[in-house]
Structures are given as C-alpha cells and as structure tokens.
Amino acid sequence: MPKDYYNILGVSQNAKAEEIKRAYKELAKKYHPDLHKGDKEKEEKFKEINEAYRVLSDDRARANYDRFGSAESTGGFQAGDFGFDFRGFDFPDFEDILGDFFGSSFGGGFGREGSRARARVQRGADLLHEIAITLEEAASGTAKSFILEKTEQCTSCNGTGAESGNMKTCDACNGSGSIKSSRRTPFGIFSTSTTCRKCNGTGRIAERICKACDGRGFIRMRKKIDVEIPAGIESGSKLRIAGEGEAGLRGGRSGDLYITVNIKPHEIFERRGADLYCEVSIPFSTAVLGGEIEAPTLERTAMIKIPPSTQTETSFRLRGKGMPRMHGYGSGDEYVKVKIKVPKKLSRKQRELIEELREHEREEE
C-alpha cells in the first residue's frame, strides 16, 4: 500500500516548501540514529521521514506523487516502485540537520546540485568541577587551585594530527570533502553527496601522522587550574573559565570549564542571602536586669546591650556584620537570637533567692 508522505511529515497536501522543510527538520532531529544508537524502530522511522522529504521537497517528484495517488488511493506509488532505493542511503549527520542539513540533492532531471560537504569542526566539550570553601572564605573572597585532567590541543601538530602540521589533499575525494554518487531513475538522475570518511570533510589529510598524539590532534594531560572566588558568593553558584574545557576537533575551539562553589556548613552561623543568623545563651539575671553580652561575628566578637526584662528568643541586629553583597553594595546584617540559660544545678544561696522571688510573684498574682 502506498505511503502517505504528507501524513508521515505531518503536513497538509497544500503545504508550502518551507513548511515541508521545517517539518522534516523537526522530525529528523527527533528520530536521527545518532541520538538513538541501536534503536531499529527509530532508525526505520527516520528512513521513512527521509524518503517522504526527498519526494515532497522536489517539485517534479511531488507533482507525480500528487497525480498518481496517495495513501488512500489504489493508484498511488511508493518511491521504490519507480526505482528509488533508500536502503543504501547514508544518514545525514546530526550536525548537518541543525545547520545546512540537506547534504543530498536531486540532479539531472530534478535540476538541483549537491553542496560541498563541510568540514566537521567540533567545539570541545564543557567540563564541570566542584570546590568546597568555608563561610569565612566566601565572605572575604579567596583563590583556589586544583589539578584537572583534560584534553589539550597537541602542540607538536597544532591540533592537525599531522607531523609538523604538514597536510596534503585527500586522495579519496580530491580535496572536495565529499563523495558523490549518482543513480538513474525514471525522473532523472538521483545524486547523493556524503562526507568523505577519510578526511572527515576537510579535503586534507596528514602527510605523516603526528607521533605525539597518534593523529588525534589532542593529548590527555593534567593541568593546574587557578580560580578567583569573589566575596559574597552563594553556595551552588557556578563560575565559568572560558577555554579550559576539552580540546576542540579539527580547529574547533575548546569547551569551557564550569566550577560549582559549595559552602561548607558553619558551626555557628546560618546564612540567608546576605544576612547571617546565630543564637547566644544569656544568664537569667542578664535577661531580667539587663547588661552587655559578647556575640560572635565572622571577623571578631561584638558587644550587644541587653535591656532589662528581655524575653528568650529576642533577636538583636548587628548592622553590616553579614555577608558582602556580590551583585550590589555593602553587606547584609547579622541577627543574634538570645536564649535564656537555666542553671542545671543551684547553690543553696541561689535556691533561697529564687524561692524568695517565687514568693513575691505569688503575692503579685
């Protein structure tokens, strides 16, 4: 039974060329074999999408298809009925689908020329690394160093993979970067253009393979990385160091290094944005009569005046004693919550005084 190419691409029979092209790109991205290694079902679906696009994207093939039938018509045709054989087709690279994806074309009677294959220049992969710092280091800012294992461009061949960087024209594609083949069909000459596997589309190969990197163009190494951590950074923040990721391929730029900064828990302070929170125990007598207490800060201690009759869990603010604001001016505040300390063991004198106080409280009730 003939296939309904319009239904396969999800477009109407009146769809314009741009609409068909757009539908093909979206489906090709979704079902491309590079994304589904070993998935035969998706591979067959991709072949079907490819077949539908190659017919509907060409005016003459589409006109014949519309004229002689569709999926609902007994007089319809399939690409295979007129000599099309897509089983021998090479899949377009996923990179091509995202950009200049249509690397094959109809020739002869179809009137379209195949474009020259583009060199597969690839940007290097990004890398991730984590660093743990103290709250004090986050407050003041700090510098950290660590050893990172990564790929770097081979300095012996400057990333070309050729000894001394000496290259020659690829003898498989004669420097074009692509291999073209043609097949005669009832509609004309059906031509395909695929990337040359020997030179990966560059048109040039090494005269002699670089011994330092075995022709890969990069080497694996351990490198010391220095990073400046700004004051006020929050836990989970990421810092980017451009070009310190994996080396690119065939002249592609290196990836980036992303460093996640984690702040270790503090034994005294809890951080909320730029503000700090802590608790301090005070004697019962200070809470009742008032006085001064010493409170911790990130730099040193500070004195807090406690007014008479202070209740437990009352908070006092120390202006500017919090964390620096990374994307603003000044610093946050520190909030000190006081908790009244109850003696675990009383002396005879203390007990007498407290019992006397209790008697006075009963008289006032």
N, C-alpha and C positions, 0 to 999 in steps of 0.2 A: 504494500500500500504506500503511495507517495507520501512523503513527509510534508507537513505544513511548516514551511520555513518561517513564515510570519509569526506563527504561534511559538515556534522554538525561540525566536528572538524577543517575543513579547511585544510586537508592534502590529499596527493595522496595515491592511493592504494599500492604504493611501499614504503610508509613512514616507517622509522625505529622506533623502540620502543621509543627511546629518543625524536624523533621528535613528536610522538604522545603525549608523556608525557608533552613535552613543550607546545604544542598547548592546551592541556587540562588545564594546569595551568593558562595560559594567559586568556582563556575564563572563567574559574572558578572564577578568580579574578574579571572579568568584570561583571559577572551575579550573583555572590553569593548573596543569600537572605539577608545576614547580611547588605549588602550595599543598598538594595532596599526593605526596610520594606513595606509590603503591596502591592508590585507590582506583581500581579499574572502572568503577561505576562513574566517577567524576571524570576520568580520562575519556570514556566513551561520550559523556555529555559534552565535553569540550570539543571533541571531534565533530559532533553534531552541530554545535554552535558555529564552529569554523566553517563547516560545509554550508550552512544556511547563509552565513555572511558573504561567502565567496560568490554565491549565486545572486543574492539580493543587492549586493553592492555594485554589481556590474549591470549597466542599462540593458545590454542585449540579452544577457542570461536571464535577467529578471523579466523582460518582456516575453521571452519564450516560456518561462515558468508560469506567468500570469495567463498566457494564451492557452497553454496546453493542459492546464488543470492545477488543482491544489489538493490538500489532504482530503477534502470532501469529494473530489472529482475522480471518476474511474479512468479518465483520460490523462491524468496527471503524470508527471515524470519525476524521477529521482536523479540526482547528479550522476549516479552510477549507470543509469540507463543510457546515457549519451557519452560514455567513455570516461567520466570523471572517476578518479580513484584516489580517495583521500587517505587511504591506509598508508601510503608511502610518504605522506606529508610530515615534515619536521614541525614540531610545535614552535610558534614564535616565543622568544624569550620573554619572561615576565617584565623585564626592564623595558622591552620594546612596547609592550601593551600600555605601559604607563606613559610612554612618550610617543616616539614615532613608530607605533606598534605594527603598522601594516607593512611587513617586510616582503611579502609575496604579492605578485600582481598578475593580471591577465595581459598577455601580449598578443601580437598578430591581430586577429580579428577584433580583439577587445580594445586595442588602442591604448594600453597603459604600460608604462615602463617600470621595471623594478628599481628600487632605490638602492644605492650603495650601502652595504652593511656598516653600521657604526662600531667603532672600537669599544670594547666592553670596559670602559674606565669605571672603576668602582671606588667609592669612598670607603675608608676604613670603618670598622665597627666602633661604636662607643663603648667605653668601659665604665664600670661602677666600682667605687671603693668606699669603705666606711671608716670614719675616725671618731673616737670617743674622747671627749675633753671634760674637764671639771667645770663647775659653775663659775668658779673664780676665773678660769681661763676664758670662758665665754664673756664675762663682764669686762675684762681688760683687753681682750683680743690676744691672739697667740700665733706662733708659727709652728708648723708641724712638718716632719719629713717621714717618708716611708719608702720601701722598696716595692716597685710594681713590675710584674712580669708581663711583657707585651711584645708585639712585633714592631720593628722599626725598619724603615727603608734601608736596603743594603747599600752601604757607601761605596763598595767596590764597583758596583754596576749602576749606581744611581737609580735603582729600582727597575731597571730594564730587564734584568735577568740574563744579560749578555756580558761576557767578559770585556772589561774596559768600555762597556756601553756600545760596542760595535754591533750594528744591526744590518740586515740585508733584506731585500724584497722577498716576500713569501713566494715560494715556487708553486704552491698549491693553488693560489688564487691570483698570481701575478700582481700582487700588491693592491688588488681591489678590496680585499677584506671580506668578499662574499663569493659563494659558489652558486652559479646559476645553472638551472636545468630547464628544458622545455619539453612539452608533450602536446602532440597534435590532437585536437578534439573537433567534433562537428561544428563548434562555434569559432574555431580559430586555434591559435597556439596558446596553450596554457603554460605559463612560465612561473617558476619559483626561484626565490633568491634567499639563500640561507647563509648564516655567518660561517666563515671559514674556521674550522676547528683547529687547524694547525697554528694560525696566528691570532685566534680569538677576535677576528675582525679588525686587527690593527693594520694588516697589509705588510707587516715586517716581522721578521724572526731573528733570533740571535745567530751571529756567525759561529760563536762558540759559547756554550753555556757557562755562566759565571760559577766558579768553583766555591766561592764564599757562601752563596745562597742556594746552590743547585738549580739555578734558573728561576727561582720563585720571585726574586726581586725584593725579598724582605727576609729578615732574620729574627729569631726569637732571642730576647735578652732581658736582663734585669736592670731596671733604671731607677735611680733615686729621684723622687718627686718632692719638691718643696711647695708648701701651700700656706698662704697667709689667711688666717681666720679672723674676720673682723669682729670688733667688740659689739656685743649686743645680739649676736647670732642666736637663733632659737633652735631647739632640738628638732632634728628632722630636716633642717634646711639643706639645700644642695648647692655646692659650688662647682662651677664649670671651668675647666682648664682646656682651652682650645688646642687641638692638635696633639694631645697626649693620649689619644686612644690608639686603636690598632692601625697599622700602616695601610694605606690605600693600595689598590692594584692598578698596574699599568698607568701610573702617573696620577691616579686619584689621590685626593688629599686625605690626610689621616683623620680618624674619628676624634671625638672629644672624650675627656675624662670627667665624669661626674662624681663628686665626693659628697657623701651624705655625712653630716656632722651630727652626732648624737651626744647629748649632755648627760653625764652620769648623775644619778640621784644624789641629793645633798642630805647630809645627816641633820641639818638644822633648818634649811630654807626650802620652801615650796615656791616655785615660780609660776606666775600667771601673767603672761605677756611681759611687760617691763617692770611689773611690781613683784616684790618679794614678801612672803608671809612666814612668820615664825611664832613660837609660843615660849613664854618665860614664866616660871613659877615665882610667886612673891609670898613673903610671910603674911600670915593673917593680920599681924599687928600693923604692917605697912598698908595693907588694904584698908584697914579701919582708920588708922591715924594719918595716913599719907606718908610720903617720903620720896626718895630717889632710888632708882634701880639702874643696874648696868645691863644694857641689851646688846646682843651681838649684831654686827653688820659684816658685809663682805670684806671690808678693809680693816676695821678695828671695832672696838666697842663704843657705844654711845650712851649717854645718860638720859633717862626718861623721868620726868617728875610725875609722881603718882598722887593724885588728890585724895583727901580723906573720903572714906566710905566708897571706895572703888569696888565694883562688883566683879566677880570672876567672869572671865571671857570678855572683858572690856578690851577693845583694841586701841592702840595708840599709833599715830602715823609719824614716820620719820621722813620728811620731805627730801627727795633726791637721793635716797640711800638704796634705791632699787637698781635695776639693770639699765645700761645705756640703751637708748632707742636707736636701733640700727638704721632705720629709714626716717629719722626725724631728729629733733633737737632735744638735748637734755637727757635726764634719766627718770625712771619711774620712782615710786616710793616704796618704803618698807613699812609693813604693818605688823606691829608686835601685839599679840594677844596675851593678856596676863591671866594666869590661873592661880587661885589662892592655894597655898601649900598648907595642908593639915598635918600637924606633927603626928608621927606614928607612936611616939612614946612621950608622956608628960612627966615632968618632975613634980614633986609634991607641991612646990610653990605655984607652978603653972596650973595645976589642977585646982588649987584653992582659989586662984584668981578667976579661972573660968567658971567655977561654981558660983562665985560671988557675982560674976557677970550674968549668969543664968538667972539668979535670984532677982536681980534688977530688971531683967527682961520680963519675968513673970509679973512683977509689980506693975510694969508699964502696960500690960495687956488689959 
